[in-house]
Amino acid sequence: MFSDFTVPIPDAKGKIIIKRKKPHYIEYEYDRIYIKEKKYTLAKRTTIGKQHPENPSLMYPNSNYLKYFGSEAPVSVFSDGSRSRCLKTGAFIIIEKILKDYGLPGMISKYVGEKYDLFMDLVAYSIITEDNAAQYYPDYAFNHPLFTKNMHIYSDSTVSSFLSDMTIDMSVAFLNEWNKTRDHREKIYISYDSTNKQCQAGDIEIAEIGHSKEGSKDKPVINYSIAYDSENSEPLFYEDYCGSVVDVSQLQYMLERTKAYGYKRIGFILDRGYFSEENIRFMDNNSYDFIIMMKGMKRLASEVIMEVHGTFEKNRSHRITEYGVSGITVKRRLFQSDEDERYFHVYYNDWKSASERETLEKKLDKLKRFLKNAMGQPMVIPDSIEHYYHPIYWHKGQPDQKFMHAVEKDEVITKETKLCGYFIIITSKNMTAREALLLYKSRDASEKLFRGDKSYLGNKSYRTHKNESTESKIFVEFVALIVRNRIYRYLKDYMIENDIRRNYLDVPAALKELDKIEMIQFADGIYSMRNAVTKTQKTILKAFGMDEKYIKERTKEISIQLKSIGKENGKKNDID
C-alpha cells in the first residue's frame, strides 16, 4: 500500500466495491466468468487500495491500482514526469540483441556520429510502433527504454533536425561496410524488388509523378528498391531513384552496383515486372544466372504449357509437396535470336486452376450481361470483348449500324480454360522444377520486406519536404528492415524446427505480445518487472534463444541504469 499519497477513487460504475468493515478496502471487479455447469457468473475481484478515513472520495492505492488505473495516478508521485512509470521492455530487448549480434551499433556510430544512439532508437521506434512520423517519437520514448545516453528523450523538433543534418555520405559508407562483411566467395541468389511511395514533394528532387503502386496517378512518388540475399535472408543494399523511372530500366544499374560491392558468383531472382529482352541480354553478357517469372509473351507461354499439358499434372513423381504443385522442365529458345536454349519450368496447381476458372467464368458472365444490354444499340464492341465473342451487326459498316448479338468463340474460351492453374518460371541454369520453384519462392521474404516496410514500419509515405530528411528516413528504414527481417527469420525457423504454427509467431503479433512485458516504478522509485513472463511470451522468447531469466536480468540492468539516471537528475535539481 502506498500510504504517502492519495488518488481519487476510480469512476468505474458497477465495478468498484467499498468494503463496509473498517478499514474500508476498495476492490475492483476486473472480469466476470460464466460457470456453465453451475449456471452462475463468478466475479473476479482484486483489492486496489484503502479509502481515506477523512475524505471518502479519495483512496490510498496499491500496486494493483497501478496495474489497472496506472494512467490516472499523478506523475509527480514517482518522477518528474519526463518518463512513464510503466516501461514496455520486451520488444526493445529483442531489437537490442539483434542490433548487437549484427554489430550495427559500431557501424552506425562510425558513420552517423555522436547521435548514433538516437538513430538506433528511431530504428526501434519504427519497428515497434509501425510508424515513422517524427512528431510521435516522444510518445514512444516516454514509455520505452532507450539507447540514448541517460535514456534522454529527444523532442520531435530535435529528431527532425537530426534527420535533416544527416548526409548521403553516411548511408553510402554504411552500405559499403555492410556489404563488405558478407561472404563474397559463396554463390548467392539475390532477390531484387522495388516499390514506390508517395511523398509531399517540397524540395525533394527525385519525387516525380510516376506510376504509383497505390493507384494514385497525380501524386509525386519516389521509387525504392532492395537487393536481398535469398539464402541468408538479409537485405544487402537499397537504392532510391526518380519516380518517373520504370523498374525494368533501373535493373541494369542495380546489376552494375552489385558488381561494385564485390559480389561475383551471383544469380538474380526477379519478378515478372523485370522481364525484357534487353535485361536478359545484359545478364547473359555479364554471366549472371537468373530465375524469372514469365511475363507477357502469351503465345509462347501457352505453347510451352500445351506442349506438356496432361503429361505431368497427376504424376506423383512430379509433385512438389512444399507448395502443393506439380512441375516439369522443358528446354527451348526464349527469343528467336537466342543461340542457346533456356529452361522452362511449367507448374500446375489444382487450387489455382479452380480459382482462375471461377474468375474466368465470372468475367464471361459479366460480358454476357453487357452484350445483352447493348443489343440494338448503335455501337462497336470493344476489342477486349471481341477476343471472346463474334459480334453480329445490323447494316455493318453503314451509318445506321447496330449491334444485334454475339456468338462465343468456343475455341478461345476452351483454350483459356485449359491454361487455368499453370505458371512458368524461366532459368538460365539447368535445374529441376523443384529447385527453381524453391529458389523463386525464397523471394517471398523480400516481398514481405516491402509489405512490412509500408504496413509495419509506417513508410507508406515519407512525410518529408527536403532531400536530406528523405534520404535519412530511407537509411533508418533500411536498418529497421535488417532487424525486422531477422525477427521474421527467427520466428519462421522456430516454427519449422518445431513443426508448429501459431498466430502469435508472426512479427506484428510477436512484437505486440513482447511489448506487454513491462517494468513499473514503485514507491521507492525503483523499476521492477510488473508480472511474470506468460507462457505465450516464453514461447516467443525461445525463438530468439532467450528465456525468462534473460529477460529478468536485462530488466534488472535497465532498472539500475534508470536508478542511476534518477540520482543524476536529482543532483541537477539540487544544484538548480
N, C-alpha and C positions, 0 to 999 in steps of 0.2 A: 504494500500500500504506500502511495506517495502522500505523506502527511504534510509536506511543506508547501502545497499549493492546492487550490480547488478549481474545478471546472463546472460549467452548467450541466445539469442532468440532461442527457440527450433527449431530443424530441423524436422519439420513435414510438408512435402511438400503438398501443396494444402489445409492445414488446419489452417495455420497461416495468419491472416489478420491484416495489419497495417493501422490504420485509417489515412487518408490524412490530416485531420484537426488537428491542434495543440491543446492540447498536443497529440502526436501520441500514442493513446491507442492501445494495442495489444489484438486481440481477437483470441480465439481458437475454431475451429469447432469440437465439440466432438461427434456429431451424425447427422444423416440425416433421416428424416421420410417422406415416400411417402404418400401423401394425395390422396387416391383412387378416392374420389368423385370429386375433383378438378383437378386431373391428373397432379400434380406437386410435386416436392420434397421440403420439408421445412428443411432448415439448422438450427441446434440448436447450438448457439454460446454463449460464455461467455468471459468476459474480464479477462485476466490473468496478466496484468501489463501495464507498460508505457515505451516507448522506451527512451533510454538515449539520451539527446539532442546533445551530442558531439560524441558519438560512436554508430552509428546506428545498430551495431551487438549485442549490449547489451540492457538490459531492467531492470527496477525496478519491481520485482514480487509482486503479492498479494497472498492472501490465496488460490485463485483458482489455481494459478500456483502450489502451494504445492500439491493440490488435484490431478492434472493431471501429473505433472512433478516433484513431490517431490524428487524422487530418483536422480534427476540431480542437485539439489541445493547443494552448498558446505556445508559440515557438520560443518565446523568451524564457520559458521554464528550463529548456535544455541547452540552448545555444544562443548565439547572436542572430539566428535566423538565416544565416548565409547558406546553411546546409540542412537537408532534411534529417529528421530524427530516424527515418526509416530508409536505409540504402539497399538497393537491389544489386546483389553481388554475383549471382550465379553465372549469367551470360558474360559479364565482364571478365570473370576469371578464365572462362574458356577462351575468349578472344585474346586475353593477355598471354596465355600459354602458347597459342598458335603463332602470335607475333614473335615471341621469343624463340620458338622452335625454328622458324624461318630466318632468324637473325635480322628481322626487319627493323627493330629499333635502332640498331647500329647503322644500317644503310641509310635510314631516313635522317638520322641525326647528322650524318656525314654531309648530306646534300641540302637539307632543309634549314639547318641551323639551330639556334638555341630554343626555338619554339617547336621543336620536333615532337615534344610530348603532346602539344595541342593537336598536331597533325594526327597522332595516334588516337586521341580522344575523338576527333572527327570521324575517323575510321570506325571506331566502336559505336559512335552515335548513329551513323548511317546504317550499320548492320542491325543494331538493337531496336531502334525506333522506326526503321524503314523510311527515313526522311533525310533530306539534305539541306533544308532551309536553315540559314544561319540564325534567324530570329528565334528558333525554337531550341537551339543548342543549350542556353542557360537552364531551361526547364529539365532537360536530360541531365545536365551536370549537377543540378540540385539534389537529385535522388539516386546518383550512381557514384561509385568510386571513380577516380580519375587518374590518368597518367601524369598530369601536370605536377610540377613541383608544389609541395604542400597542398595538393589537390585543389589548386586555385581555380575558381570558376570565372572564366573569361566572359565578358559581355558579348552580345551579338555584334556590336559595332567593332569590337576587337577581332572577332572571328572574321568579319568581312574584310577588315584591314589586312589581316594575316593572309587571306586568300589573294587579295589584290597585290600584296608585296612579293608573293612567290613568283619565280620566273620559270620559263620553259626549260632553261638550262638544268634546273633541279630535277625535273621529271626525266629529261634525256639522260642525265648522269645516272639516275636511279635505274632506269631500264637497261642501260649498258651493263651495270654491275649485276642486276638481277639475272640477266641472260648469260652473263659470264660465269655464273655459278652453276648453270645447267651442264649436264654431261653431253658434250658435243660429239663424243665418239660413237654413241649408240644411234641406230637409225630410229627416228621418231616420225610419227604421223601428226601433222599439225592440222587441227581443225580451225578453219577460218570462217568467221561470220560477221555480219555487220547489222547495224540498226541505225535509226536516226531519231533525234529528239528535238522537240520544239524548243525554241529559245526566244526570249524577249530580245530582239535584235540589238538595240542600243548601238554600241560601237564595236560589236563583235564582227570581225571581218569575214569569218568563214560561215556565218549564219546567212543562208540564202534560201530563196524559195526553191524547193525541190520536191521530189516525190516522197511525201511523208507516209510512213508505215502506219500512222494513226488515222490516215484518211483525210487529213486537212490539207488542202492544196494551196491555201492562201497565207500560210504562216511560215516564217523562216525556220529552217531546221539545220542541224549540224549532223553530219554523218560520222559514225563512230564504229570502229571495227576492232576485233580482238583476235589474235593468233593464240591458239590454245593447244598445249601438249596433250594429246588424247591418251597416251599411255600412262603418263604420270599425273594426269588430272590437274594441270596447273596452267593458269593464264601466263603467257610468255611476254607479250607486249601489245600495245594498243596504238591506234592512230586515229586522229580526228581530221576530217577534211571537209571541203566545202559542200554545202547541202545540194548543190546542183550537179555534183559529180555522181554518176551512177556506179553501183557496186562493181559491175563487170569491168569497168575501165580502171578502177582503183586496184584491182587484184594484182596486176603486174608490178606495181610499185611495192606492194607488200612482199611479193616474192623476192624482189631485189633486197628489201630490208632484211628479210630472213637470212639471206646470204651474208649480209654485212654483220649480223650478230654472231656469225661463226658457225651456223648450222649448215652441214654439208650433206649428210646422209638423211634426207628427209623426203617425205611424201605428204601430199595435201589431201584433206578430206573436205570436199566442197559441196555446198548446196546447189540445187538446180539453177539458182539465180546467177551463178558464175559460168554457166555453160555457154561457151562461144568457141568457134574455131580458132580465133586469134589467141585466146588464153591457153587453149590446149596445145597449140603450136609452140607458144612461149615456154610452157612446162617441158615439152619434148626437147626443145633446143637447149634447155638448162639441165637436162637429165633428171628432172623431178618426176617421181611417181605421183599418180593421182587416183583418187577414188571420188567419183562424182555421180550424183543423181542425174538421170537423163531428163533433159528439158526440151520441149517442143519436138521438132522433127517427128511428128505424129506418124507419118507414113513409115519411117524406119523403125520406130518403136513397135508399131502394130505388125510390121513384117517379121521382126525378131520374135515377138510373142506368138504369132500364128505359126511360126516355124516349129516351135516346141509345144504348142497347145495340145493338151491331152496326153503328153508323154511322161510327165513327172508329178503332177499335182497330187495324185493319190498314192504315189510310191513312197513307202516308208523310208527308204534309203535316202530320199531327197528332203526329208523332214528336218527343219532347223527348230528344235524344240524350244530354244531360249526365247524365240519371238513368235512361235506358233505359225510359221510359214513353211512353204516348200520352195526349193530353189534349184536352179540348174544353170550351167555355164556354157555359152557358145562363143565361138570366135568369128569375127567378121570385121570388115573395114567400117570405120566410123564416118569418114569423109571420102569422097570419090578420089581425092588426091592422096589418100593415105597409101604408104608403101607397106606398112605393117598392119596386121590385124589387131584389134582390141578385144578385150574380154568383156562380153555382155553377160551379166548375171541377172537372170529373169526369176522373179519371185511371185508366188501366188498365196493369197490369204483368204480363207473362206469368209471370215467376218468382214473383211474389206470388200469382198465381192458382193455380199448381201447388202452392205451399206451403199456401195456405189450403184448397185442395181436399183435400189429403192430411190436414190437421188435421181437417177435417170428417168424412172417411171413418173416421179413427181414433176419433173421438168416437162415430160411429154404431155402429161395431163394438163399442165398449165398452158402449154402451147395449143392444145386442143380447144381449151376454153377461149383462148384469144382468137383462134381461127373461126370458131363458131360465131363469136360476136362480130367478127369482121365480114361475115358473109353479106354480099350485096353492097359493100362499101367501095367507093372509088379509090382504091389504094393498091400499092405494090407490096407484096410480102417481103420482109427483110431477108437478107441472105442467111442470117443465123437460123431462121426458121426453115428456109428453103433447103437447108442442109438435111432436114429430116422429112420434108414434105414436098410433093409435086403440086404447086398451086395451079388451079384451073381458073381462067379468067373469061369473062363475057366481053366480046369485042376487044380481044387483046391487041394492044398497040393503037387502039382508036381513042379519040378524045373522051368517049363515054365508057371507057374500060372500067369493069367492076370485078372484084374478087368474088368467085362463086363458091368453091370448096377446094379441099386439098386431099391428096392421097399420100398415105405414109410410104416412105421409102424403106420397105421391109429389109432390104439387103443391108442398108446403112445401120439401121437400129439393131439388127441381129448381130452385126459385127461389133458394135459398141457394147452390146450385152456380153459378148464373148470376152471382151477385153476387161470387163469389170474384175477387180481384185488383183490385177497384175501391176508390178512396177519393175523398173530396171535400174541397176547400178552398173556403171562402166568403170573398169580399172585398166591402168596401163600395164600392170604387172600381173603375171599369171598367178591366180589364187582360186580357191574353191568359192562357191557361192556363200557358204557359211562364213569363211574368213572375211570375205568382202562385206557381208552384212554386219558382222560383229564390229569391224573397224568403222563402218559408216555409222552404226548406232552409237559408237563411243562419242560421237559429236553431240549426242543428246545433252551431255553435261555442259557443253558450250552454249547450247540453246537455252539451257536452264540459267546460265550466267546472264543472258540477255533478259530473260523473263524476270530473274531475280534483281537485275540491275534496275529495271523500270518499276517492277511491282514491290520488291522488298527492300530496295535501297533508296526509294523515293526519287529516282532520277528520270522520271518520265519527262520532266522539263528541268532546265538548269537554273532558272530564276537568277540570271546574271545579266549585267549590262556592259561588261568590259572583257577584253580578250584575256587579261591576266586571271581574273576570277574564274572564267570559264575553264581555262587550261588547268587551273589549280583544282577545281572541283572534279575534273576528269581524272587527274592524278590521284586524288583522295579516293575516288570511286574505284579506280583500278586496284589499289592496295586493299580496299574493302572487299573487292571481288576475289582477290587471292585468299583472304581469310575466310570469307563466306563459303567459297568453294571447297576449302579444306574441311570446314564443318560438314558440308554436304557429303564429302567422301568418307569421313569418319562414320557418319550415321549410316550411309549406304553399305559400307564394308561390314559394319557390325550386323546389319540385318542379313546380309548374305552369309556371313560366317555362322550365324546362329539360326539361320533359316526361319526368320520371323518377319512379320510385317506389323507395324504399329503406327497408328495415326500420329502419335506424338514424336515419331522418329523422322519427321521431315524438318527442314531447317526452321521455318517460321514457328511451328508448334514447339519444337525443342527449345528455341530461344525464349519463347514466352513462358514455358514451364520453368526454365532455369532462372528467369528473371524473378520468379516467385521466391527464390532463396534470398532471404533478406536478413539484414542485421539492424537492430534498433538500439537507440540510445536510452539507457535507463537513467534513474535519478542521480546516479553517481557520475553521469556524463560519459560513461564508457559504452561503446557499441558492442553488442553481443548478438549471436545468431538468434533469430526470432523463434524458429521452430526447427525440429529435427528434419533431416532430408527425407522426402517421401519416397515410396517405392518406385514411382514413375521417374522421379529425378535421379534416383540411384541407377536405374537402367540407362538413362541418357548419359550419365557421367561415365558409365562403363565403356560406352562407345569411344570416349576420349581417353581411356586409360586412367580414369580418376575414380575416387571413391569418396565416401562421406568424410573420412579422416583428412583427405587432402583439402576438401572444402573448409573444414573446421580450422585447419592450420593456417590456410591462406586468409580466412576471415579474421583469425586472431591477429595475424600480421597487419592486416588493414586497420584493425581496431587500435593496435599500438601506434600505428602511423597517425591515425586520427587524433589519438590522445596527445601525441607529441605536438601535432598542429594546433590543438586546442590550447596547450600550455603556451606555445609561442604567441598565439593570438592574445592570450590573457596578459602576457608581459607587455605586448604592444599597447594594449588598452590601458595598462597601469601607467605606462610612460605618457600616453596621450592625456 
